[in-house]
Amino acid sequence: MTQKKAPKAYKNLDFLNSHEARTIRIISEYLEPEKRLRETNIMHTVVFFGSARIHPDDPATGKYYTAAEELAYRLAKLGKSMARRKHGFHICTGGGPGIMEAANRGAHRAGAKSVGLNISLPFEQNPNRYITPELNFEFHYFFMRKLWFLYNAKALVVFPGGFGTLDELFEALTLRQTEKINKKNMPILLYDRAYWESMINFEKMVQMGFIDPEDLKLIHFFESPGEGVKYLKGRLEKGITNINHKFQP
């Protein structure tokens, strides 16, 4: 009597979730999003970062939710109008609540598709209902999620947030500063100058010689959705036709 066939290695869930298969899982988080984004023609994005803990009805932080939703709405409409000229873009977020939900919600209100790059966490991080279903992703590895945040990004918009937001902001600034991504003109916008300058003394970094004065030009502060759209409009139209969004070797 013959034995029952053993499962193929690529169907063996115990193996795929093991330490030995970590490389396969990492590769999967590169190849599967790449395939899905290509199939849905997502090549250019404006990425929103900000706190997951912001609520629209919070008296202290709700203003950030409202501003992020309105900015995403206006940008999504701009992206749709540019798409008619074959140079459109889409809103992309981390897919969770707070500022992420606000940006996906704004895009949804504009009748536009938007991306949600979720990550498995013990709390806070569940997909918001405004993400386009076929563009809802779930990551295990932070570094692979970060790659997809920046791979298609033509601009970053950063609202107030905590450790995660700071991590995303400073990684993007470091990659721009060191030219490890070939996006010399990718805008990085920070909403609410007063918040950011109370958190981070950028000028002190210059005074101490830790960064160059020119490095501060990587950041643009803005105070309203209208100001953000005005700053980004021409830069996105120009950048989408000129920027090579591939990572440097």
KOLPA-106242 format. One record per residue (C-alpha): x, z negated, y negated; residue number from 0; residue in three letters. Coordinates in steps of 0.05 Angstrom, whole numbers, plus 32768, in hexadecimal, padded with zeros to 4 digits. Example, Ala and Ser with C-alpha at 12.3 -4.5 7.8 and 13.67 -1.06 7.14 Angstrom:
BEGIN
> 80F6  7F64  805A  0  ALA
> 8111  7F71  8015  1  SER
***
This chain:
BEGIN
> 8000  8000  8000  0  MET
> 801B  8013  7FBC  1  THR
> 801F  7FE2  7F82  2  GLN
> 7FF7  7FE8  7F42  3  LYS
> 801C  8010  7F0E  4  LYS
> 8041  7FE7  7ED9  5  ALA
> 802C  7FF3  7E91  6  PRO
> 8055  8025  7E69  7  LYS
> 8084  8002  7E3A  8  ALA
> 8061  801C  7DFC  9  TYR
> 801F  8000  7E16  10  LYS
> 803B  7FBC  7E29  11  ASN
> 8023  7F8E  7DF1  12  LEU
> 804E  7F54  7E09  13  ASP
> 808B  7F7F  7E02  14  PHE
> 8076  7F9E  7DBF  15  LEU
> 806D  7F58  7DA2  16  ASN
> 80AE  7F3E  7DBD  17  SER
> 80F1  7F32  7D9A  18  HIS
> 810F  7F6E  7DBE  19  GLU
> 80DB  7F9E  7DA0  20  ALA
> 80E4  7F89  7D58  21  ARG
> 8105  7FCB  7D46  22  THR
> 80C9  7FF1  7D61  23  ILE
> 809A  7FC7  7D37  24  ARG
> 80C4  7FD3  7CF9  25  ILE
> 80C6  801E  7D05  26  ILE
> 807A  801D  7D11  27  SER
> 8070  7FFF  7CCC  28  GLU
> 8096  8039  7CAF  29  TYR
> 8079  8073  7CD7  30  LEU
> 802F  8060  7CDC  31  GLU
> 8026  8056  7C90  32  PRO
> 804E  8096  7C83  33  GLU
> 8020  80BD  7CB1  34  LYS
> 7FE0  80A1  7C94  35  ARG
> 7FF6  80A8  7C4B  36  LEU
> 800A  80F0  7C57  37  ARG
> 7FC8  8100  7C7A  38  GLU
> 7FA1  80E4  7C3F  39  THR
> 7FCE  8106  7C0B  40  ASN
> 7FE6  80C6  7BEA  41  ILE
> 8028  80DA  7BCA  42  MET
> 8027  80B7  7B87  43  HIS
> 8010  8071  7B76  44  THR
> 800B  803E  7B3E  45  VAL
> 8018  7FFA  7B5F  46  VAL
> 7FF8  7FBA  7B46  47  PHE
> 8018  7F76  7B54  48  PHE
> 7FFE  7F32  7B41  49  GLY
> 7FE3  7EF0  7B5B  50  SER
> 7FB4  7EED  7B96  51  ALA
> 7F98  7EAC  7B7A  52  ARG
> 7F77  7EC9  7B3D  53  ILE
> 7F2A  7EC9  7B3C  54  HIS
> 7EFF  7EF1  7B0C  55  PRO
> 7ED6  7EB3  7AF9  56  ASP
> 7F12  7E85  7AEE  57  ASP
> 7F13  7E6F  7AA4  58  PRO
> 7F5F  7E6E  7AA3  59  ALA
> 7F71  7EAC  7ACB  60  THR
> 7F32  7ED7  7ACE  61  GLY
> 7F4A  7EFF  7A93  62  LYS
> 7F82  7F1B  7ABE  63  TYR
> 7F51  7F32  7AF3  64  TYR
> 7F26  7F54  7ABF  65  THR
> 7F62  7F77  7A9F  66  ALA
> 7F7E  7F8E  7AE2  67  ALA
> 7F3B  7FAA  7AF8  68  GLU
> 7F31  7FD0  7AB6  69  GLU
> 7F78  7FEB  7AB6  70  LEU
> 7F72  8002  7AFE  71  ALA
> 7F2F  8023  7AEE  72  TYR
> 7F4C  804A  7AB3  73  ARG
> 7F8A  805E  7ADA  74  LEU
> 7F61  8073  7B16  75  ALA
> 7F38  80A1  7AE9  76  LYS
> 7F79  80BD  7ACD  77  LEU
> 7F94  80C8  7B13  78  GLY
> 7F55  80EE  7B26  79  LYS
> 7F5A  811B  7AE9  80  SER
> 7FA3  8128  7AF7  81  MET
> 7F92  8138  7B40  82  ALA
> 7F6B  8174  7B28  83  ARG
> 7FAE  818E  7B10  84  ARG
> 7FCE  817C  7B53  85  LYS
> 7FF5  8141  7B37  86  HIS
> 7FC7  8106  7B44  87  GLY
> 7FD7  80BE  7B58  88  PHE
> 7FB4  8083  7B77  89  HIS
> 7FB0  8038  7B6C  90  ILE
> 7FD7  800F  7B9F  91  CYS
> 7FD5  7FC3  7BA8  92  THR
> 7FE8  7F8E  7BDA  93  GLY
> 7FA1  7F92  7BF4  94  GLY
> 7F8D  7F49  7BED  95  GLY
> 7F65  7F20  7BBA  96  PRO
> 7F73  7F10  7B72  97  GLY
> 7F97  7F46  7B49  98  ILE
> 7F9A  7F72  7B88  99  MET
> 7F4E  7F70  7B8F  100  GLU
> 7F45  7F7D  7B45  101  ALA
> 7F6F  7FBD  7B47  102  ALA
> 7F4F  7FD8  7B86  103  ASN
> 7F0B  7FC7  7B67  104  ARG
> 7F1C  7FED  7B28  105  GLY
> 7F30  802B  7B50  106  ALA
> 7EF0  8024  7B79  107  HIS
> 7EC6  8021  7B39  108  ARG
> 7EE7  8062  7B24  109  ALA
> 7ED4  8083  7B65  110  GLY
> 7F1D  808A  7B7A  111  ALA
> 7F41  807A  7BBA  112  LYS
> 7F72  8040  7BB8  113  SER
> 7FA6  8023  7BE7  114  VAL
> 7FAB  7FDC  7C01  115  GLY
> 7FED  7FC7  7C22  116  LEU
> 7FD9  7F85  7C42  117  ASN
> 8006  7F55  7C66  118  ILE
> 7FF6  7F21  7C9C  119  SER
> 7FFB  7EDC  7C7D  120  LEU
> 7FDF  7E98  7C92  121  PRO
> 7FB5  7E94  7C52  122  PHE
> 7F9E  7EBC  7C15  123  GLU
> 7FA8  7F01  7C31  124  GLN
> 7F6A  7F25  7C4B  125  ASN
> 7F59  7F6D  7C38  126  PRO
> 7F2B  7F71  7BFC  127  ASN
> 7EED  7F9B  7C03  128  ARG
> 7F00  7FCF  7BCE  129  TYR
> 7F3A  7FEF  7BF4  130  ILE
> 7F2C  8035  7C0E  131  THR
> 7F22  8028  7C59  132  PRO
> 7F53  805D  7C71  133  GLU
> 7F87  8042  7C40  134  LEU
> 7F83  7FFA  7C57  135  ASN
> 7FC6  7FE7  7C77  136  PHE
> 7FDD  7FA7  7C9A  137  GLU
> 8027  7F95  7C9C  138  PHE
> 804E  7F5F  7CC0  139  HIS
> 8091  7F69  7C9D  140  TYR
> 8096  7F5C  7C53  141  PHE
> 80D0  7F8C  7C4B  142  PHE
> 80AA  7FC6  7C69  143  MET
> 806E  7FB7  7C3C  144  ARG
> 809D  7FB7  7C00  145  LYS
> 80BA  7FFA  7C14  146  LEU
> 8074  8018  7C12  147  TRP
> 8064  7FF7  7BD0  148  PHE
> 809E  801C  7BB0  149  LEU
> 80A5  805C  7BD9  150  TYR
> 806C  8081  7BB6  151  ASN
> 806A  8057  7B77  152  ALA
> 806E  807B  7B34  153  LYS
> 8060  803B  7B0C  154  ALA
> 805A  7FF0  7B18  155  LEU
> 8029  7FC3  7AF3  156  VAL
> 8037  7F79  7AFB  157  VAL
> 8004  7F44  7AE8  158  PHE
> 8012  7EF9  7AE7  159  PRO
> 801F  7EDB  7B2B  160  GLY
> 8049  7EAB  7B54  161  GLY
> 8082  7EB1  7B86  162  PHE
> 8069  7EF1  7BA7  163  GLY
> 805F  7F14  7B65  164  THR
> 80A4  7EFF  7B4C  165  LEU
> 80C3  7F17  7B8D  166  ASP
> 80A3  7F5B  7B86  167  GLU
> 80B4  7F61  7B3D  168  LEU
> 80FE  7F4E  7B43  169  PHE
> 8109  7F79  7B80  170  GLU
> 80EE  7FB5  7B5A  171  ALA
> 8118  7FA4  7B1D  172  LEU
> 8156  7F9D  7B49  173  THR
> 814A  7FE0  7B6B  174  LEU
> 8141  8002  7B28  175  ARG
> 817D  7FDF  7B09  176  GLN
> 81AB  7FF2  7B43  177  THR
> 818C  8038  7B4B  178  GLU
> 817E  802C  7B94  179  LYS
> 813D  8052  7B89  180  ILE
> 8140  8095  7B67  181  ASN
> 810C  8085  7B33  182  LYS
> 8131  807B  7AF2  183  LYS
> 80F1  8084  7AC9  184  ASN
> 80C1  805A  7AF3  185  MET
> 809E  802C  7AC1  186  PRO
> 8099  7FE2  7AD1  187  ILE
> 8062  7FC2  7AA7  188  LEU
> 8057  7F78  7A9F  189  LEU
> 8013  7F60  7A86  190  TYR
> 8011  7F26  7A54  191  ASP
> 8056  7F1E  7A34  192  ARG
> 8048  7ED5  7A23  193  ALA
> 803F  7EC3  7A6D  194  TYR
> 807E  7EE7  7A84  195  TRP
> 80AA  7ECE  7A4D  196  GLU
> 8093  7E86  7A59  197  SER
> 80A6  7E90  7AA2  198  MET
> 80E7  7EB7  7A9D  199  ILE
> 8119  7EB7  7A65  200  ASN
> 8130  7EFF  7A6A  201  PHE
> 8158  7EFA  7A29  202  GLU
> 817F  7EBF  7A46  203  LYS
> 8196  7EEC  7A7F  204  MET
> 81B2  7F1C  7A4C  205  VAL
> 81D3  7EE4  7A24  206  GLN
> 81F5  7ECA  7A63  207  MET
> 820D  7F0F  7A76  208  GLY
> 81E5  7F0F  7AB6  209  PHE
> 81C1  7F50  7AA3  210  ILE
> 81D0  7F85  7A6F  211  ASP
> 81A5  7F8E  7A30  212  PRO
> 8192  7FD2  7A4B  213  GLU
> 8174  7FB2  7A89  214  ASP
> 813C  7F95  7A5E  215  LEU
> 8125  7FDD  7A52  216  LYS
> 810E  7FDE  7A9B  217  LEU
> 80D4  7FB2  7A86  218  ILE
> 8099  7FC2  7A58  219  HIS
> 8069  7F8C  7A43  220  PHE
> 8020  7F9D  7A34  221  PHE
> 7FE3  7F75  7A1E  222  GLU
> 7FA6  7F9F  7A2E  223  SER
> 7F8D  7FD4  7A60  224  PRO
> 7F8A  8007  7A28  225  GLY
> 7FD2  7FFB  7A15  226  GLU
> 7FE7  8001  7A5D  227  GLY
> 7FC4  8043  7A67  228  VAL
> 7FE1  805F  7A26  229  LYS
> 8027  804B  7A3B  230  TYR
> 8021  8068  7A82  231  LEU
> 7FFA  80A8  7A77  232  LYS
> 8031  80D6  7A60  233  GLY
> 8065  80B5  7A8B  234  ARG
> 803B  80BE  7ACA  235  LEU
> 802C  8106  7ABA  236  GLU
> 8076  8114  7AB0  237  LYS
> 8090  80E8  7AE7  238  GLY
> 8064  8101  7B1F  239  ILE
> 8080  8147  7B17  240  THR
> 80C8  8131  7B10  241  ASN
> 80D5  80F1  7B39  242  ILE
> 80F1  80F6  7B7E  243  ASN
> 80CF  80BC  7BA1  244  HIS
> 80FE  80B9  7BDC  245  LYS
> 812D  807E  7BE5  246  PHE
> 8177  8089  7BDC  247  GLN
> 81A0  808E  7C1D  248  PRO
***
